[in-house]
Amino acid sequence: MGSVIMHNVVSVDGFIADKNDGVGPLHDWYFSGDTQLTETGAGDGDGGYDHSEGGGGFKLSRVSAAYVQPVWDSIGVIVMGRHQFDLVNGWEGRPPAGDHVVVVSHRPKPEGWHPGAPYHFVDGVKAAIEKAQELAGDRVVAVSAGEAGGQILAAGLVDEVAMDVVPVVFGSGKRFFGSFDGQQLLEDPHVVIQGNRVLHLRFKVRRQC
């Protein structure tokens, strides 16, 4: 069974977006280099979706690309919350990485929405992770940070926390761990990579004895 990794780009003060879901300069490093990032996600074949929102794709620094590409290649399933799904309209049924997307939601998939897309709507975080691990097999389950991610961490279902830390202070906004207000010890980072305007960090979650 593959690892469950909670991941997102984040500001120095712990925000993944402002209060209006704007990301400001958080994603600038995706376009600051000359090394193309290859998307590996599945889709429903009804047309492409520009995840870069600029038409040129993601072009990272060589250092960041050498870290990010294997991470994207390792992903089997993305788990996201309903708010993120609605915000991007599920990337029009074409995830940037992985073969499936599991959406944590009390509401079903929108009627008529990309019927061939490999998206699964699951009520509850435990059931969502069980479904994601079933679909992912030995590959990674990538959990998007935010409210759903914080709930999954609180349920003890996250193996690692991965952060791409951008040198900006937001002051307020949407928190990396959502409304999670507990305490969770992490191990010392086993990945520390300095990119161009981003610091890549990964921490294993310390389990209670």
Backbone as a printed PyTorch tensor [residue, N CA C, xyz], in Angstrom:
tensor([[[  0.8380,  -1.1830,   0.0000],
         [  0.0000,   0.0000,   0.0000],
         [  0.8810,   1.2440,   0.0000]],

        [[  0.5780,   2.2010,  -0.8560],
         [  1.3930,   3.3940,  -0.9740],
         [  1.1830,   4.3760,   0.1670]],

        [[  2.1140,   5.3110,   0.2800],
         [  2.0490,   6.3200,   1.3350],
         [  0.9530,   7.3420,   1.0500]],

        [[  0.4390,   7.9390,   2.1200],
         [ -0.4950,   9.0530,   2.0330],
         [  0.2800,  10.3200,   2.3680]],

        [[  0.4190,  11.1940,   1.3830],
         [  1.2480,  12.3900,   1.5380],
         [  0.3800,  13.6310,   1.3750]],

        [[  0.3270,  14.4560,   2.4020],
         [ -0.3930,  15.7240,   2.3640],
         [  0.5390,  16.7810,   1.8010]],

        [[  0.0910,  17.4710,   0.7550],
         [  1.0180,  18.3320,   0.0260],
         [  0.3410,  19.6070,  -0.4470]],

        [[  1.1150,  20.6920,  -0.4760],
         [  0.6510,  21.9380,  -1.0880],
         [  1.7890,  22.9440,  -1.1170]],

        [[  1.6450,  23.9190,  -1.9900],
         [  2.4860,  25.1070,  -1.9450],
         [  1.9540,  25.9880,  -0.8270]],

        [[  2.8480,  26.6460,  -0.0760],
         [  2.4150,  27.3590,   1.1200],
         [  3.2920,  28.5840,   1.3640]],

        [[  2.6990,  29.6140,   1.9450],
         [  3.4600,  30.8000,   2.3290],
         [  4.2670,  30.5180,   3.5950]],

        [[  5.1980,  31.3920,   3.9120],
         [  6.0170,  31.2140,   5.1120],
         [  5.1500,  31.1770,   6.3650]],

        [[  4.0440,  31.9250,   6.3690],
         [  3.1920,  31.9460,   7.5560],
         [  2.0450,  30.9320,   7.4810]],

        [[  2.1340,  29.9720,   6.5590],
         [  1.2530,  28.8140,   6.6160],
         [ -0.0570,  28.8950,   5.8670]],

        [[ -0.1300,  29.7550,   4.8210],
         [ -1.3700,  29.8860,   4.0650],
         [ -1.1980,  29.3720,   2.6350]],

        [[ -2.2550,  28.6950,   2.1350],
         [ -2.2230,  28.1580,   0.7740],
         [ -2.9660,  29.0540,  -0.2070]],

        [[ -3.6470,  30.0620,   0.3100],
         [ -4.3660,  31.0410,  -0.5120],
         [ -4.8320,  32.1600,   0.4040]],

        [[ -5.2300,  33.2840,  -0.1960],
         [ -5.8140,  34.3400,   0.6220],
         [ -7.2860,  34.0240,   0.8750]],

        [[ -7.9910,  34.9240,   1.5540],
         [ -9.3730,  34.6330,   1.9470],
         [-10.3060,  34.5090,   0.7470]],

        [[ -9.8860,  35.0340,  -0.4080],
         [-10.6900,  34.9420,  -1.6250],
         [-10.1900,  33.8370,  -2.5610]],

        [[ -9.3400,  32.9490,  -2.0450],
         [ -8.7600,  31.8230,  -2.7820],
         [ -7.7120,  32.2500,  -3.8060]],

        [[ -7.2540,  33.4870,  -3.7240],
         [ -6.1620,  33.9180,  -4.5900],
         [ -4.8290,  33.3930,  -4.0890]],

        [[ -3.9770,  32.9470,  -5.0090],
         [ -2.6940,  32.3650,  -4.6030],
         [ -1.5330,  33.3460,  -4.7280]],

        [[ -1.7820,  34.5410,  -5.2680],
         [ -0.7210,  35.5370,  -5.3650],
         [  0.5250,  34.9790,  -6.0110]],

        [[  1.6890,  35.1630,  -5.3610],
         [  2.9550,  34.6750,  -5.9350],
         [  3.2980,  33.2330,  -5.5800]],

        [[  2.3670,  32.4970,  -4.9530],
         [  2.6960,  31.1430,  -4.4840],
         [  3.1090,  30.2060,  -5.6080]],

        [[  2.5840,  30.4040,  -6.8070],
         [  2.8760,  29.4860,  -7.9040],
         [  3.8800,  30.0490,  -8.9080]],

        [[  4.4850,  31.2010,  -8.6030],
         [  5.4200,  31.8180,  -9.5580],
         [  6.6000,  30.9040,  -9.8840]],

        [[  7.0370,  30.1070,  -8.9080],
         [  8.2030,  29.2570,  -9.1270],
         [  7.9440,  28.1580, -10.1570]],

        [[  6.6630,  27.8760, -10.4180],
         [  6.3190,  26.9000, -11.4590],
         [  6.6730,  27.4070, -12.8600]],

        [[  7.0000,  28.6870, -12.9640],
         [  7.2530,  29.2940, -14.2800],
         [  8.5660,  30.0830, -14.2940]],

        [[  9.4630,  29.7560, -13.3630],
         [ 10.6820,  30.5560, -13.1960],
         [ 11.9240,  29.9010, -13.7890]],

        [[ 11.7410,  28.7810, -14.4830],
         [ 12.9020,  28.0690, -15.0090],
         [ 12.7570,  27.7100, -16.4620]],

        [[ 13.6010,  26.7890, -16.9040],
         [ 13.5950,  26.3790, -18.3080],
         [ 13.4120,  24.8760, -18.4860]],

        [[ 13.0150,  24.1900, -17.4080],
         [ 12.8310,  22.7400, -17.4680],
         [ 11.3470,  22.4150, -17.4200]],

        [[ 10.8440,  21.8000, -18.4840],
         [  9.4190,  21.5050, -18.5930],
         [  9.0230,  20.3860, -17.6360]],

        [[  7.8920,  20.5870, -16.9630],
         [  7.3300,  19.5580, -16.1020],
         [  6.2750,  18.7910, -16.8950]],

        [[  6.3880,  17.4790, -16.9210],
         [  5.4710,  16.6440, -17.6810],
         [  4.3190,  16.1950, -16.8070]],

        [[  3.0950,  16.5390, -17.2070],
         [  1.9250,  16.0830, -16.4720],
         [  1.6800,  14.6060, -16.7750]],

        [[  1.2170,  13.8900, -15.7620],
         [  1.0750,  12.4330, -15.8830],
         [ -0.3310,  11.9480, -15.5800]],

        [[ -1.2810,  12.8850, -15.4630],
         [ -2.6230,  12.5140, -15.0440],
         [ -3.4650,  11.9030, -16.1440]],

        [[ -4.4790,  11.1550, -15.7190],
         [ -5.4410,  10.5650, -16.6390],
         [ -6.5140,  11.5960, -16.9630]],

        [[ -7.3770,  11.2710, -17.9070],
         [ -8.4730,  12.1710, -18.2590],
         [ -9.5650,  11.4270, -18.9730]],

        [[-10.6290,  12.1590, -19.3270],
         [-11.7620,  11.4970, -19.9740],
         [-11.7520,  11.6700, -21.4780]],

        [[-10.6790,  12.2670, -22.0160],
         [-10.5040,  12.3140, -23.4530],
         [-11.3680,  13.3110, -24.1820]],

        [[-11.9950,  14.2690, -23.4590],
         [-12.8740,  15.2220, -24.1330],
         [-12.2120,  16.5770, -24.3410]],

        [[-10.8950,  16.5930, -24.3930],
         [-10.1870,  17.8580, -24.6020],
         [ -9.2340,  18.1250, -23.4650]],

        [[ -8.2150,  18.8940, -23.7360],
         [ -7.1990,  19.1670, -22.7400],
         [ -7.6440,  20.2100, -21.7340]],

        [[ -6.8690,  20.3420, -20.6730],
         [ -7.1080,  21.3490, -19.6530],
         [ -5.7730,  21.9710, -19.3230]],

        [[ -5.7070,  23.2970, -19.3330],
         [ -4.4560,  24.0020, -19.0900],
         [ -4.2640,  24.2140, -17.5920]],

        [[ -3.5870,  23.2800, -16.9340],
         [ -3.3410,  23.4140, -15.5060],
         [ -2.4260,  24.5960, -15.1950]],

        [[ -1.6160,  24.9990, -16.1460],
         [ -0.7030,  26.1250, -15.9180],
         [ -1.4060,  27.4670, -16.0520]],

        [[ -2.5960,  27.4770, -16.6380],
         [ -3.4200,  28.6780, -16.8240],
         [ -2.7500,  29.7340, -17.7030]],

        [[ -1.6750,  29.3620, -18.3640],
         [ -1.0030,  30.3300, -19.2170],
         [ -0.7270,  29.8170, -20.6190]],

        [[ -0.9610,  28.5420, -20.8270],
         [ -0.7860,  27.9570, -22.1390],
         [  0.6040,  27.4350, -22.4270]],

        [[  1.5730,  27.7780, -21.5950],
         [  2.9460,  27.3480, -21.8640],
         [  3.4120,  26.1830, -21.0350]],

        [[  2.5450,  25.6850, -20.1570],
         [  2.9390,  24.5880, -19.2930],
         [  3.7970,  25.0610, -18.1340]],

        [[  4.1900,  24.1170, -17.3100],
         [  5.0260,  24.4170, -16.1440],
         [  6.4980,  24.3230, -16.5380]],

        [[  7.2600,  25.3690, -16.2310],
         [  8.6960,  25.3830, -16.5020],
         [  9.4220,  25.7750, -15.2240]],

        [[ 10.0300,  24.7770, -14.6130],
         [ 10.6660,  24.9350, -13.3170],
         [ 12.1720,  25.1000, -13.4640]],

        [[ 12.8070,  25.5330, -12.3910],
         [ 14.2630,  25.4800, -12.3520],
         [ 14.6870,  24.0200, -12.4060]],

        [[ 15.9030,  23.7830, -12.8210],
         [ 16.3870,  22.4090, -12.9510],
         [ 16.3260,  21.6620, -11.6150]],

        [[ 16.6670,  22.3800, -10.5350],
         [ 16.6640,  21.7520,  -9.2110],
         [ 15.2480,  21.3550,  -8.8060]],

        [[ 14.2870,  22.2560,  -8.9730],
         [ 12.9040,  21.9500,  -8.5950],
         [ 12.3150,  20.8600,  -9.4770]],

        [[ 12.6050,  20.9010, -10.7690],
         [ 12.0720,  19.8890, -11.6850],
         [ 12.5910,  18.4970, -11.3170]],

        [[ 13.8450,  18.4050, -10.9090],
         [ 14.4230,  17.1120, -10.5370],
         [ 13.7490,  16.5370,  -9.2930]],

        [[ 13.1880,  17.4040,  -8.4680],
         [ 12.4430,  16.9430,  -7.3000],
         [ 10.9760,  16.6860,  -7.6320]],

        [[ 10.3290,  17.6350,  -8.3210],
         [  8.8840,  17.5670,  -8.5310],
         [  8.4810,  16.4690,  -9.5080]],

        [[  9.2320,  16.2760, -10.5990],
         [  8.8100,  15.2940, -11.6040],
         [  8.6660,  13.8830, -11.0340]],

        [[  9.6420,  13.3800, -10.2730],
         [  9.4530,  12.0440,  -9.6860],
         [  8.2750,  11.9870,  -8.7050]],

        [[  8.0310,  13.1030,  -8.0190],
         [  6.8840,  13.1450,  -7.1050],
         [  5.5940,  12.9890,  -7.8910]],

        [[  5.4330,  13.7610,  -8.9550],
         [  4.2310,  13.6550,  -9.7840],
         [  4.1130,  12.2540, -10.3940]],

        [[  5.2380,  11.6890, -10.8340],
         [  5.2160,  10.3560, -11.4460],
         [  4.7740,   9.2740, -10.4630]],

        [[  5.0230,   9.5050,  -9.1760],
         [  4.7150,   8.4920,  -8.1580],
         [  3.2510,   8.4950,  -7.7290]],

        [[  2.5030,   9.5190,  -8.0940],
         [  1.1340,   9.6760,  -7.6100],
         [  0.1780,   8.7500,  -8.3590]],

        [[ -0.6110,   8.0160,  -7.5890],
         [ -1.6530,   7.1790,  -8.1750],
         [ -3.0160,   7.8320,  -8.0990]],

        [[ -3.2710,   8.4980,  -6.9670],
         [ -4.5790,   9.1130,  -6.7170],
         [ -4.3850,  10.4440,  -6.0120]],

        [[ -5.1600,  11.4470,  -6.4150],
         [ -5.2280,  12.7240,  -5.7100],
         [ -6.5140,  12.7480,  -4.8960]],

        [[ -6.4090,  13.1870,  -3.6410],
         [ -7.5860,  13.3870,  -2.7930],
         [ -7.7480,  14.8840,  -2.5710]],

        [[ -8.9260,  15.4010,  -2.8650],
         [ -9.1770,  16.8310,  -2.7200],
         [-10.5180,  17.0550,  -2.0440]],

        [[-10.7000,  18.2420,  -1.4710],
         [-11.9680,  18.6040,  -0.8720],
         [-12.9400,  19.1500,  -1.9170]],

        [[-14.2020,  19.2480,  -1.5380],
         [-15.2160,  19.7210,  -2.4820],
         [-15.0080,  21.1910,  -2.8520]],

        [[-14.5070,  21.9840,  -1.9060],
         [-14.2780,  23.4000,  -2.2100],
         [-13.2590,  23.5530,  -3.3300]],

        [[-12.1630,  22.8080,  -3.2470],
         [-11.1580,  22.8820,  -4.3100],
         [-11.7230,  22.3530,  -5.6260]],

        [[-12.4810,  21.2710,  -5.5500],
         [-13.0900,  20.7360,  -6.7650],
         [-13.9540,  21.7920,  -7.4500]],

        [[-14.8020,  22.4530,  -6.6620],
         [-15.6840,  23.4720,  -7.2360],
         [-14.8830,  24.6560,  -7.7720]],

        [[-13.8080,  25.0040,  -7.0860],
         [-13.0010,  26.1560,  -7.4680],
         [-12.3810,  25.9830,  -8.8450]],

        [[-11.9020,  24.7680,  -9.1470],
         [-11.2380,  24.5150, -10.4380],
         [-12.1010,  23.6800, -11.3730]],

        [[-13.3480,  23.4400, -10.9550],
         [-14.2600,  22.5570, -11.6930],
         [-13.5940,  21.2140, -12.0050]],

        [[-12.8940,  20.7020, -10.9960],
         [-12.2620,  19.3840, -11.1270],
         [-11.2750,  19.2870, -12.2720]],

        [[-10.6660,  20.4120, -12.6350],
         [ -9.7290,  20.4510, -13.7760],
         [-10.3780,  19.8460, -15.0200]],

        [[-11.6770,  20.0400, -15.1190],
         [-12.4400,  19.5470, -16.2720],
         [-12.2100,  18.0420, -16.5200]],

        [[-12.0760,  17.2980, -15.4220],
         [-11.9410,  15.8540, -15.5240],
         [-10.5520,  15.3680, -15.8750]],

        [[ -9.5580,  16.2670, -15.8360],
         [ -8.1950,  15.8800, -16.2330],
         [ -7.1970,  16.2770, -15.1440]],

        [[ -6.9400,  15.3910, -14.1670],
         [ -6.0050,  15.7040, -13.0890],
         [ -4.5890,  15.8630, -13.6240]],

        [[ -3.7700,  16.7120, -13.0030],
         [ -2.3940,  16.9010, -13.4670],
         [ -1.4980,  15.6920, -13.2120]],

        [[ -1.8700,  14.8580, -12.2610],
         [ -1.0770,  13.6670, -11.9320],
         [ -2.0050,  12.5910, -11.3910]],

        [[ -1.6140,  11.3380, -11.5700],
         [ -2.3980,  10.2320, -11.0450],
         [ -3.4660,   9.7450, -12.0060]],

        [[ -4.0020,   8.5760, -11.6970],
         [ -5.0150,   7.9400, -12.5380],
         [ -6.4400,   8.2100, -12.0650]],

        [[ -6.5820,   8.6240, -10.7990],
         [ -7.9080,   8.8560, -10.2390],
         [ -7.8640,  10.0640,  -9.3060]],

        [[ -9.0490,  10.6390,  -9.0650],
         [ -9.2250,  11.6920,  -8.0610],
         [-10.3800,  11.2780,  -7.1580]],

        [[-10.1580,  11.3600,  -5.8550],
         [-11.2150,  11.1240,  -4.8790],
         [-11.5750,  12.4680,  -4.2600]],

        [[-12.8430,  12.8220,  -4.3200],
         [-13.3260,  14.0950,  -3.7870],
         [-14.0800,  13.8360,  -2.4910]],

        [[-13.6210,  14.4730,  -1.4030],
         [-14.3070,  14.3550,  -0.1200],
         [-15.4890,  15.3150,  -0.1420]],

        [[-16.6980,  14.7760,  -0.1390],
         [-17.8750,  15.6280,  -0.3100],
         [-19.1240,  14.9520,   0.2190]],

        [[-19.9930,  15.7610,   0.8440],
         [-21.3050,  15.2610,   1.2510],
         [-22.2920,  15.3110,   0.0870]],

        [[-21.8780,  15.9870,  -0.9910],
         [-22.7420,  16.1080,  -2.1690],
         [-22.2220,  15.2110,  -3.2920]],

        [[-23.0860,  14.6790,  -4.1240],
         [-22.6450,  13.8080,  -5.2270],
         [-21.9860,  14.6130,  -6.3460]],

        [[-21.4230,  13.9010,  -7.2850],
         [-20.8540,  14.5460,  -8.4710],
         [-21.9390,  15.3420,  -9.1820]],

        [[-21.6010,  16.5390,  -9.6820],
         [-22.6140,  17.3250, -10.4060],
         [-23.2060,  16.5210, -11.5660]],

        [[-24.4930,  16.6180, -11.7250],
         [-25.1810,  15.8620, -12.7600],
         [-24.6530,  16.2290, -14.1470]],

        [[-24.2460,  15.2020, -14.9070],
         [-23.7630,  15.4170, -16.2610],
         [-22.3220,  15.8610, -16.3690]],

        [[-21.6190,  15.9830, -15.2240],
         [-20.2390,  16.4780, -15.2440],
         [-19.2950,  15.3900, -15.7400]],

        [[-18.6820,  15.5610, -16.8910],
         [-17.6380,  14.6730, -17.4320],
         [-17.8540,  13.2150, -16.9990]],

        [[-18.8390,  12.5430, -17.5380],
         [-19.1960,  11.1910, -17.0770],
         [-18.0690,  10.1770, -17.1950]],

        [[-17.1030,  10.3950, -18.1010],
         [-16.0210,   9.4370, -18.2440],
         [-14.8130,   9.7190, -17.3840]],

        [[-14.8450,  10.7980, -16.6190],
         [-13.6790,  11.1750, -15.8170],
         [-13.4880,  10.2280, -14.6400]],

        [[-12.2300,   9.9050, -14.2840],
         [-11.9570,   8.9570, -13.1920],
         [-12.0230,   9.6280, -11.8190]],

        [[-13.1740,  10.2080, -11.5180],
         [-13.3870,  10.9340, -10.2630],
         [-14.4060,  10.1870,  -9.4090]],

        [[-14.1530,  10.1430,  -8.1010],
         [-14.9850,   9.3910,  -7.1780],
         [-15.3550,  10.2940,  -6.0070]],

        [[-16.6180,  10.4680,  -5.7410],
         [-17.1030,  11.3360,  -4.6710],
         [-17.4560,  10.4810,  -3.4600]],

        [[-16.7900,  10.7760,  -2.3430],
         [-16.8950,   9.9350,  -1.1540],
         [-17.2340,  10.8010,   0.0510]],

        [[-18.1800,  10.3780,   0.8400],
         [-18.6240,  11.1120,   2.0180],
         [-17.8130,  10.6630,   3.2280]],

        [[-16.8830,  11.5230,   3.6910],
         [-16.0940,  11.2120,   4.8770],
         [-14.6370,  10.9500,   4.5490]],

        [[-13.7330,  11.4330,   5.4140],
         [-12.3030,  11.3490,   5.1020],
         [-11.7630,   9.9280,   5.2070]],

        [[-12.2320,   9.1610,   6.1730],
         [-11.7350,   7.7820,   6.3080],
         [-12.1130,   6.9580,   5.0840]],

        [[-13.3570,   7.0700,   4.6620],
         [-13.8060,   6.3370,   3.4780],
         [-13.0790,   6.8200,   2.2320]],

        [[-12.7680,   8.1140,   2.1790],
         [-12.0520,   8.6710,   1.0320],
         [-10.6460,   8.0950,   0.9180]],

        [[ -9.9480,   7.9990,   2.0440],
         [ -8.5880,   7.4480,   2.0150],
         [ -8.6260,   5.9560,   1.7070]],

        [[ -9.5910,   5.2380,   2.2440],
         [ -9.7160,   3.8130,   1.9280],
         [ -9.9280,   3.6130,   0.4340]],

        [[-10.7930,   4.4210,  -0.1590],
         [-11.0440,   4.3190,  -1.5910],
         [ -9.7970,   4.6870,  -2.3810]],

        [[ -9.1100,   5.7450,  -1.9570],
         [ -7.9080,   6.1850,  -2.6620],
         [ -6.8170,   5.1260,  -2.6130]],

        [[ -6.6090,   4.4980,  -1.4630],
         [ -5.5750,   3.4660,  -1.3500],
         [ -5.9390,   2.2400,  -2.1670]],

        [[ -7.2090,   1.9220,  -2.2180],
         [ -7.6570,   0.8050,  -3.0550],
         [ -7.3190,   1.0690,  -4.5270]],

        [[ -7.5530,   2.2980,  -4.9730],
         [ -7.3030,   2.6610,  -6.3710],
         [ -5.8180,   2.8320,  -6.6640]],

        [[ -5.0630,   3.3240,  -5.6860],
         [ -3.6480,   3.6390,  -5.9040],
         [ -2.7460,   2.4130,  -5.8600]],

        [[ -3.1310,   1.3910,  -5.1340],
         [ -2.2560,   0.2260,  -4.9880],
         [ -0.9810,   0.6070,  -4.2570]],

        [[  0.1630,   0.3750,  -4.9030],
         [  1.4430,   0.6930,  -4.2890],
         [  1.8830,   2.1250,  -4.5640]],

        [[  1.1100,   2.8780,  -5.3090],
         [  1.4800,   4.2520,  -5.6330],
         [  1.0200,   5.2130,  -4.5410]],

        [[  1.4650,   6.4470,  -4.6340],
         [  1.2200,   7.4430,  -3.5990],
         [ -0.2050,   7.9880,  -3.6870]],

        [[ -0.8010,   8.2150,  -2.5240],
         [ -2.0430,   8.9690,  -2.4160],
         [ -1.6550,  10.3910,  -2.0190]],

        [[ -1.9040,  11.3580,  -2.8980],
         [ -1.5460,  12.7480,  -2.6510],
         [ -2.7700,  13.5130,  -2.1630]],

        [[ -2.7050,  13.9960,  -0.9410],
         [ -3.8190,  14.7120,  -0.3220],
         [ -3.5690,  16.2040,  -0.4180]],

        [[ -4.5050,  16.9270,  -1.0070],
         [ -4.3800,  18.3820,  -1.0730],
         [ -4.5870,  18.9740,   0.3180]],

        [[ -3.7480,  19.9480,   0.6650],
         [ -3.8770,  20.6090,   1.9560],
         [ -5.1400,  21.4540,   1.9910]],

        [[ -5.4770,  21.9430,   3.1870],
         [ -6.6940,  22.7230,   3.3730],
         [ -7.6040,  22.0110,   4.3650]],

        [[ -8.8970,  22.3000,   4.3040],
         [ -9.8330,  21.7360,   5.2740],
         [ -9.8730,  20.2090,   5.2270]],

        [[-10.0200,  19.6420,   4.0240],
         [-10.0780,  18.1830,   3.9210],
         [ -8.7630,  17.5590,   4.3640]],

        [[ -7.6510,  18.1440,   3.9470],
         [ -6.3480,  17.6230,   4.3440],
         [ -6.1510,  17.6640,   5.8470]],

        [[ -6.5700,  18.7590,   6.4830],
         [ -6.4640,  18.8640,   7.9340],
         [ -7.2910,  17.8170,   8.6430]],

        [[ -8.4700,  17.5180,   8.1180],
         [ -9.3130,  16.4770,   8.7070],
         [ -8.6780,  15.0960,   8.5560]],

        [[ -8.0420,  14.8750,   7.4260],
         [ -7.3770,  13.5830,   7.2020],
         [ -6.1790,  13.4310,   8.1360]],

        [[ -5.4340,  14.5250,   8.3560],
         [ -4.3320,  14.4960,   9.3220],
         [ -4.8700,  14.2220,  10.7250]],

        [[ -5.9320,  14.9200,  11.1070],
         [ -6.5040,  14.7510,  12.4400],
         [ -6.9810,  13.3210,  12.6750]],

        [[ -7.3890,  12.6450,  11.5910],
         [ -7.8560,  11.2570,  11.7030],
         [ -6.6990,  10.2650,  11.7640]],

        [[ -5.4580,  10.7570,  11.7030],
         [ -4.2900,   9.8770,  11.7830],
         [ -4.0110,   9.0990,  10.5140]],

        [[ -4.4320,   9.6410,   9.3560],
         [ -4.3320,   8.9080,   8.0990],
         [ -3.2340,   9.4240,   7.1770]],

        [[ -2.4630,  10.4040,   7.6250],
         [ -1.3900,  10.9810,   6.8010],
         [ -0.0440,  10.4020,   7.2270]],

        [[  0.7520,   9.9460,   6.2650],
         [  2.0830,   9.4040,   6.5420],
         [  3.1770,  10.4640,   6.4630]],

        [[  3.0140,  11.4260,   5.5440],
         [  4.0150,  12.4700,   5.3560],
         [  3.3310,  13.8050,   5.0820]],

        [[  4.0370,  14.8720,   5.4300],
         [  3.6150,  16.2280,   5.0770],
         [  4.6840,  16.8080,   4.1620]],

        [[  4.2750,  17.2560,   2.9810],
         [  5.1970,  17.8420,   2.0120],
         [  4.7860,  19.2890,   1.7580]],

        [[  5.7400,  20.1980,   1.8630],
         [  5.4720,  21.6180,   1.6760],
         [  6.4440,  22.2040,   0.6650]],

        [[  5.9140,  23.0090,  -0.2580],
         [  6.7470,  23.8360,  -1.1270],
         [  6.5980,  25.2600,  -0.6050]],

        [[  7.5580,  25.6930,   0.2060],
         [  7.4420,  26.9460,   0.9390],
         [  7.9730,  28.1050,   0.0950]],

        [[  7.0980,  29.0900,  -0.1180],
         [  7.4340,  30.2560,  -0.9340],
         [  7.6880,  31.4440,  -0.0030]],

        [[  8.7530,  32.2260,  -0.2450],
         [  9.0830,  33.3490,   0.6330],
         [  8.1380,  34.5380,   0.4770]],

        [[  6.9450,  34.3790,   1.0290],
         [  5.9540,  35.4570,   1.0570],
         [  5.1330,  35.2960,   2.3270]],

        [[  4.7030,  36.4140,   2.9060],
         [  3.8370,  36.4040,   4.0830],
         [  2.4580,  36.8820,   3.6480]],

        [[  1.4330,  36.0510,   3.8700],
         [  0.0680,  36.4170,   3.4970],
         [ -0.6490,  37.1820,   4.6090]],

        [[ -0.3470,  36.8430,   5.8600],
         [ -1.0030,  37.5160,   6.9730],
         [ -2.3150,  36.8750,   7.3780]],

        [[ -3.0950,  36.4390,   6.4030],
         [ -4.3570,  35.7590,   6.6730],
         [ -4.7600,  35.0000,   5.4170]],

        [[ -5.7680,  34.1570,   5.5410],
         [ -6.2280,  33.4040,   4.3720],
         [ -6.5870,  31.9820,   4.7200]],

        [[ -6.4260,  31.0950,   3.7360],
         [ -6.7450,  29.6740,   3.9040],
         [ -5.5040,  28.9380,   4.4170]],

        [[ -5.6390,  28.3000,   5.5700],
         [ -4.5030,  27.6690,   6.2300],
         [ -4.1530,  26.3210,   5.6030]],

        [[ -2.8710,  25.9910,   5.6290],
         [ -2.3900,  24.7060,   5.1050],
         [ -3.1230,  23.5520,   5.7640]],

        [[ -3.2930,  23.6240,   7.0830],
         [ -3.9340,  22.5370,   7.8160],
         [ -5.4090,  22.8230,   8.0940]],

        [[ -5.9940,  23.7600,   7.3740],
         [ -7.3970,  24.0700,   7.5540],
         [ -7.6840,  24.5060,   8.9810]],

        [[ -8.7790,  24.0250,   9.5510],
         [ -9.1550,  24.4010,  10.9120],
         [ -8.6010,  23.4360,  11.9580]],

        [[ -7.7190,  22.5260,  11.5450],
         [ -7.0980,  21.5880,  12.4940],
         [ -6.3790,  22.3840,  13.5820]],

        [[ -6.7270,  22.1290,  14.8480],
         [ -6.1270,  22.8790,  15.9510],
         [ -5.4800,  21.9630,  16.9820]],

        [[ -5.1980,  20.7440,  16.5720],
         [ -4.5310,  19.8100,  17.4700],
         [ -3.0160,  19.9630,  17.3900]],

        [[ -2.3240,  19.0170,  17.9580],
         [ -0.8610,  18.9980,  17.8910],
         [ -0.4170,  17.6680,  17.3010]],

        [[  0.4610,  17.7340,  16.3200],
         [  0.9680,  16.5260,  15.6730],
         [  2.4700,  16.6730,  15.4840]],

        [[  3.2340,  15.8160,  16.1140],
         [  4.6810,  15.8520,  15.9560],
         [  5.0750,  15.2600,  14.6060]],

        [[  6.0680,  15.8740,  13.9820],
         [  6.6400,  15.3760,  12.7400],
         [  8.0920,  15.0140,  12.9870]],

        [[  8.6300,  14.1300,  12.1590],
         [ 10.0610,  13.8370,  12.2240],
         [ 10.8490,  14.9910,  11.6020]],

        [[ 12.1550,  14.9960,  11.8150],
         [ 12.9880,  15.9740,  11.1230],
         [ 12.8230,  15.7920,   9.6200]],

        [[ 12.9080,  16.8770,   8.8360],
         [ 12.6770,  16.7410,   7.3890],
         [ 13.6860,  15.8120,   6.7380]],

        [[ 13.1820,  14.8710,   5.9090],
         [ 14.0770,  13.9810,   5.1790],
         [ 14.3130,  14.4870,   3.7560]],

        [[ 13.6110,  15.5580,   3.3740],
         [ 13.8670,  16.2550,   2.1110],
         [ 13.9580,  17.7400,   2.4150]],

        [[ 15.0780,  18.3490,   2.0390],
         [ 15.2740,  19.7980,   2.1390],
         [ 15.9930,  20.2260,   0.8630]],

        [[ 15.2610,  20.8420,  -0.0560],
         [ 15.8230,  21.2110,  -1.3550],
         [ 15.5140,  22.6770,  -1.6310]],

        [[ 16.5520,  23.4590,  -1.8420],
         [ 16.3730,  24.8810,  -2.1560],
         [ 16.2390,  25.0710,  -3.6580]],

        [[ 15.0660,  25.5070,  -4.0960],
         [ 14.8320,  25.8220,  -5.4960],
         [ 14.9230,  27.3090,  -5.7410]],

        [[ 14.3770,  27.7450,  -6.8590],
         [ 14.3330,  29.1660,  -7.1990],
         [ 13.0440,  29.7600,  -6.6500]],

        [[ 13.1370,  30.5320,  -5.5600],
         [ 11.9970,  31.1390,  -4.8850],
         [ 11.0590,  30.1020,  -4.2740]],

        [[ 11.6080,  28.9520,  -3.8810],
         [ 10.8130,  27.9320,  -3.2050],
         [ 11.7550,  27.0040,  -2.4430]],

        [[ 11.2780,  26.5140,  -1.3010],
         [ 12.0100,  25.5390,  -0.5060],
         [ 11.1410,  24.2980,  -0.3790]],

        [[ 11.6410,  23.1800,  -0.8910],
         [ 10.8920,  21.9220,  -0.8560],
         [ 11.2230,  21.1610,   0.4300]],

        [[ 10.1980,  20.8520,   1.2060],
         [ 10.3730,  20.1590,   2.4810],
         [  9.4300,  18.9690,   2.5700]],

        [[  9.9140,  17.8950,   3.1890],
         [  9.0520,  16.7460,   3.4610],
         [  9.3580,  16.2060,   4.8460]],

        [[  8.2770,  15.9210,   5.5850],
         [  8.3850,  15.4190,   6.9540],
         [  7.5370,  14.1550,   7.0900]],

        [[  8.0810,  13.1270,   7.6960],
         [  7.2670,  11.9730,   8.0460],
         [  6.4830,  12.2990,   9.3300]],

        [[  5.2550,  11.8180,   9.3980],
         [  4.4340,  12.0170,  10.5720],
         [  4.8900,  11.0790,  11.6820]],

        [[  5.1450,  11.6220,  12.8450],
         [  5.5740,  10.7870,  13.9770],
         [  4.3470,  10.1090,  14.5930]],

        [[  4.3860,   8.8060,  14.6600],
         [  3.2630,   8.0520,  15.2050],
         [  3.3440,   7.9720,  16.7080]],

        [[  2.1870,   7.9750,  17.3440],
         [  2.1250,   7.7940,  18.7870],
         [  2.4860,   6.3600,  19.1410]],

        [[  3.2650,   6.1790,  20.1840],
         [  3.6480,   4.8300,  20.6180],
         [  2.5090,   4.1920,  21.4140]]])
